[in-house]
């Protein structure tokens, strides 16, 4: 067990390093000079053009004349050993402060969406399995296909149109109350809810066909007891696998959903920083999203042991 945890920690570190490097070099090779963007946001204004002399001064100040690998090593050293992720050229604040300010909003949105997806997906999946090939099952399978197929931004716009514009039940955008959270959480959870419902139905049908379930039914045990004490735990392994991937999808999908609903999280910060070419902020946001995804999948692997004691990691 401890050996497995150590291996996963090494894998996480290697993955994060690869993300560091890929993000840094990609942001530096896209069109447009970093020094010019710094000047526009910091010194001369977006409507003016930078002179060659100004660009030379900024390049020297931020070591932009050094080779990319030297800039990368310097940034990596400062980030790991000093906790200095750089200064935002747009917000004029340390990147770490921006992350600490925005991260709680993203975590609240992601956890709320995952709660909706898990509770709704597992419940509807079990119900569909118990009503196999009946009208309710066919309807739920159609809704599952619909939920998986629809892009998140389209779902968000439809929810805004129905519940905010026409019914006026909740605000269009904002942050700070439960009412502001409802639409973003549902918009972000729809795809995951549909995926979880589909895999739960399939897994439950397979489990309900096992001999020990038939034996429990023959003994006259109540259906609720058979589901809760015998079938559900064994059917949850594939569902838990999907949960790990869906949490990652939510972290990625939050980039669009946060932008649509003006939700002040990591996702909206990432989008704004990409357009502004705020290099250090973009790198930090991507690293945080990837790190959270890796942590969630690590936790999922540990849950396997609880659900099935036969599983052992060498």
HURAKA-V341665 format. One record per residue. N is the residue number from 1. RES is the residue in one letter. SS is DSSP state (helix for helix, strand for strand, loop for the rest). OMEGA is omega as a letter, one per 40 degrees, with the letter a starting at -180 (NA if undefined). NEAR is the number of other C-alpha atoms within 10 Angstrom. Layout:
n: [N & N]
res: [RES & RES]
ss: [SS & SS]
omega: [OMEGA & OMEGA]
near: [NEAR & NEAR]
//
This chain:
n: [1 & 2 & 3 & 4 & 5 & 6 & 7 & 8 & 9 & 10 & 11 & 12 & 13 & 14 & 15 & 16 & 17 & 18 & 19 & 20 & 21 & 22 & 23 & 24 & 25 & 26 & 27 & 28 & 29 & 30 & 31 & 32 & 33 & 34 & 35 & 36 & 37 & 38 & 39 & 40 & 41 & 42 & 43 & 44 & 45 & 46 & 47 & 48 & 49 & 50 & 51 & 52 & 53 & 54 & 55 & 56 & 57 & 58 & 59 & 60 & 61 & 62 & 63 & 64 & 65 & 66 & 67 & 68 & 69 & 70 & 71 & 72 & 73 & 74 & 75 & 76 & 77 & 78 & 79 & 80 & 81 & 82 & 83 & 84 & 85 & 86 & 87 & 88 & 89 & 90 & 91 & 92 & 93 & 94 & 95 & 96 & 97 & 98 & 99 & 100 & 101 & 102 & 103 & 104 & 105 & 106 & 107 & 108 & 109 & 110 & 111 & 112 & 113 & 114 & 115 & 116 & 117 & 118 & 119 & 120 & 121 & 122 & 123 & 124 & 125 & 126 & 127 & 128 & 129 & 130 & 131 & 132 & 133 & 134 & 135 & 136 & 137 & 138 & 139 & 140 & 141 & 142 & 143 & 144 & 145 & 146 & 147 & 148 & 149 & 150 & 151 & 152 & 153 & 154 & 155 & 156 & 157 & 158 & 159 & 160 & 161 & 162 & 163 & 164 & 165 & 166 & 167 & 168 & 169 & 170 & 171 & 172 & 173 & 174 & 175 & 176 & 177 & 178 & 179 & 180 & 181 & 182 & 183 & 184 & 185 & 186 & 187 & 188 & 189 & 190 & 191 & 192 & 193 & 194 & 195 & 196 & 197 & 198 & 199 & 200 & 201 & 202 & 203 & 204 & 205 & 206 & 207 & 208 & 209 & 210 & 211 & 212 & 213 & 214 & 215 & 216 & 217 & 218 & 219 & 220 & 221 & 222 & 223 & 224 & 225 & 226 & 227 & 228 & 229 & 230 & 231 & 232 & 233 & 234 & 235 & 236 & 237 & 238 & 239 & 240 & 241 & 242 & 243 & 244 & 245 & 246 & 247 & 248 & 249 & 250 & 251 & 252 & 253 & 254 & 255 & 256 & 257 & 258 & 259 & 260 & 261 & 262 & 263 & 264 & 265 & 266 & 267 & 268 & 269 & 270 & 271 & 272 & 273 & 274 & 275 & 276 & 277 & 278 & 279 & 280 & 281 & 282 & 283 & 284 & 285 & 286 & 287 & 288 & 289 & 290 & 291 & 292 & 293 & 294 & 295 & 296 & 297 & 298 & 299 & 300 & 301 & 302 & 303 & 304 & 305 & 306 & 307 & 308 & 309 & 310 & 311 & 312 & 313 & 314]
res: [X & X & X & X & X & X & X & X & X & X & X & X & X & X & X & X & X & X & X & X & X & X & X & X & X & X & X & X & X & X & X & X & X & X & X & X & X & X & X & X & X & X & X & X & X & X & X & X & X & X & X & X & X & X & X & X & X & X & X & X & X & X & X & X & X & X & X & X & X & X & X & X & X & X & X & X & X & X & X & X & X & X & X & X & X & X & X & X & X & X & X & X & X & X & X & X & X & X & X & X & X & X & X & X & X & X & X & X & X & X & X & X & X & X & X & X & X & X & X & X & X & X & X & X & X & X & X & X & X & X & X & X & X & X & X & X & X & X & X & X & X & X & X & X & X & X & X & X & X & X & X & X & X & X & X & X & X & X & X & X & X & X & X & X & X & X & X & X & X & X & X & X & X & X & X & X & X & X & X & X & X & X & X & X & X & X & X & X & X & X & X & X & X & X & X & X & X & X & X & X & X & X & X & X & X & X & X & X & X & X & X & X & X & X & X & X & X & X & X & X & X & X & X & X & X & X & X & X & X & X & X & X & X & X & X & X & X & X & X & X & X & X & X & X & X & X & X & X & X & X & X & X & X & X & X & X & X & X & X & X & X & X & X & X & X & X & X & X & X & X & X & X & X & X & X & X & X & X & X & X & X & X & X & X & X & X & X & X & X & X & X & X & X & X & X & X & X & X & X & X & X & X & X & X & X & X & X & X & X & X & X & X & X & X]
ss: [loop & helix & helix & helix & helix & helix & helix & helix & helix & helix & helix & helix & helix & helix & helix & helix & helix & helix & helix & helix & helix & helix & helix & helix & helix & helix & helix & helix & helix & loop & loop & loop & loop & helix & helix & helix & helix & helix & helix & helix & helix & helix & helix & helix & loop & loop & loop & loop & loop & loop & loop & helix & helix & helix & helix & helix & helix & helix & helix & helix & helix & loop & loop & loop & loop & loop & loop & helix & helix & helix & helix & helix & helix & helix & helix & helix & helix & helix & helix & helix & helix & loop & loop & loop & loop & loop & strand & loop & loop & loop & loop & loop & loop & strand & helix & helix & helix & helix & helix & helix & helix & helix & helix & helix & helix & helix & helix & helix & helix & helix & helix & helix & helix & helix & helix & helix & helix & helix & helix & helix & helix & helix & helix & helix & helix & helix & helix & helix & helix & helix & loop & loop & loop & loop & helix & helix & helix & helix & helix & helix & helix & helix & helix & helix & helix & helix & helix & helix & helix & loop & loop & helix & helix & helix & helix & helix & helix & helix & helix & helix & helix & helix & helix & helix & helix & helix & loop & loop & loop & loop & loop & loop & loop & loop & loop & loop & loop & helix & helix & helix & helix & helix & helix & helix & helix & helix & helix & helix & helix & helix & helix & helix & helix & helix & helix & helix & helix & helix & helix & helix & helix & helix & helix & helix & helix & helix & helix & helix & loop & loop & helix & helix & helix & helix & helix & helix & helix & helix & loop & loop & loop & loop & helix & helix & helix & helix & helix & helix & helix & helix & helix & helix & helix & helix & helix & helix & helix & helix & helix & helix & helix & helix & helix & helix & helix & helix & helix & helix & helix & helix & helix & helix & helix & helix & helix & helix & helix & helix & helix & helix & loop & loop & loop & loop & loop & helix & helix & helix & helix & helix & helix & helix & helix & helix & helix & helix & loop & loop & helix & helix & helix & helix & helix & helix & helix & helix & helix & helix & helix & helix & helix & helix & helix & helix & helix & helix & helix & helix & helix & helix & helix & helix & helix & helix & helix & helix & helix & loop & loop & loop & loop & loop & loop & loop]
omega: [a & i & i & i & i & i & i & i & i & i & i & i & i & i & i & i & i & i & i & a & a & a & a & a & i & i & a & a & i & a & a & a & i & a & i & i & i & i & a & a & a & a & a & a & a & a & a & i & a & i & a & a & i & i & i & a & a & i & i & a & a & i & a & i & i & i & a & a & i & i & a & i & i & i & a & i & a & a & a & a & a & a & a & i & i & a & i & i & a & a & i & i & i & a & a & i & i & i & i & i & a & a & i & a & i & i & i & a & a & a & i & i & i & i & i & a & a & a & a & a & a & a & a & i & i & a & i & i & i & i & a & i & i & a & a & i & i & i & a & i & i & i & i & i & i & a & i & a & a & i & a & a & i & i & a & a & i & i & i & a & a & a & a & a & a & a & i & a & a & i & i & a & i & a & i & a & i & a & i & a & a & a & i & a & i & i & a & a & a & a & a & i & a & i & i & i & a & a & i & i & a & a & i & i & i & a & a & i & a & a & a & i & i & i & i & i & i & i & i & i & i & a & a & a & i & a & a & a & a & a & a & a & i & a & a & a & i & i & i & i & i & a & i & i & a & i & i & i & i & i & i & i & i & i & a & a & i & i & a & a & a & i & a & a & a & a & i & i & i & a & a & a & i & i & a & a & i & a & a & i & i & a & a & a & i & i & i & a & i & a & i & i & i & i & i & a & i & i & i & i & i & i & i & a & i & a & a & a & i & a & i & i & a & NA]
near: [11 & 9 & 10 & 12 & 14 & 11 & 12 & 16 & 15 & 12 & 13 & 17 & 14 & 12 & 15 & 18 & 14 & 12 & 16 & 18 & 15 & 12 & 18 & 20 & 14 & 9 & 18 & 14 & 11 & 10 & 7 & 11 & 14 & 21 & 21 & 20 & 21 & 24 & 22 & 19 & 19 & 15 & 13 & 15 & 13 & 12 & 8 & 10 & 11 & 18 & 11 & 9 & 9 & 15 & 19 & 14 & 14 & 17 & 19 & 13 & 11 & 13 & 15 & 18 & 14 & 12 & 9 & 15 & 12 & 13 & 17 & 15 & 12 & 12 & 17 & 18 & 14 & 13 & 15 & 10 & 8 & 9 & 11 & 15 & 20 & 17 & 18 & 22 & 23 & 18 & 14 & 11 & 12 & 16 & 22 & 20 & 12 & 20 & 17 & 12 & 13 & 19 & 18 & 14 & 19 & 22 & 15 & 14 & 25 & 23 & 15 & 18 & 26 & 24 & 15 & 19 & 26 & 21 & 14 & 18 & 27 & 25 & 15 & 23 & 29 & 23 & 18 & 26 & 22 & 18 & 14 & 14 & 12 & 11 & 11 & 16 & 19 & 14 & 12 & 18 & 20 & 12 & 14 & 22 & 14 & 14 & 19 & 16 & 11 & 12 & 15 & 22 & 18 & 13 & 20 & 21 & 17 & 14 & 17 & 24 & 14 & 13 & 15 & 17 & 14 & 9 & 10 & 12 & 12 & 17 & 17 & 20 & 18 & 15 & 15 & 10 & 8 & 9 & 15 & 17 & 22 & 15 & 25 & 29 & 25 & 20 & 24 & 31 & 31 & 26 & 25 & 27 & 28 & 28 & 24 & 29 & 29 & 24 & 22 & 29 & 27 & 18 & 22 & 25 & 19 & 14 & 20 & 21 & 11 & 11 & 10 & 14 & 17 & 12 & 11 & 15 & 15 & 9 & 9 & 9 & 12 & 10 & 11 & 10 & 13 & 18 & 19 & 10 & 10 & 16 & 22 & 19 & 15 & 17 & 23 & 20 & 19 & 15 & 22 & 21 & 17 & 18 & 22 & 19 & 16 & 24 & 22 & 21 & 17 & 23 & 22 & 17 & 21 & 27 & 20 & 19 & 27 & 26 & 20 & 19 & 23 & 15 & 26 & 19 & 27 & 30 & 26 & 23 & 21 & 21 & 17 & 15 & 21 & 15 & 9 & 16 & 23 & 22 & 22 & 21 & 28 & 24 & 22 & 22 & 25 & 18 & 18 & 16 & 19 & 19 & 17 & 15 & 20 & 23 & 16 & 17 & 20 & 16 & 11 & 18 & 17 & 13 & 14 & 18 & 15 & 11 & 15 & 13 & 8 & 9 & 10 & 10 & 12 & 7]
//
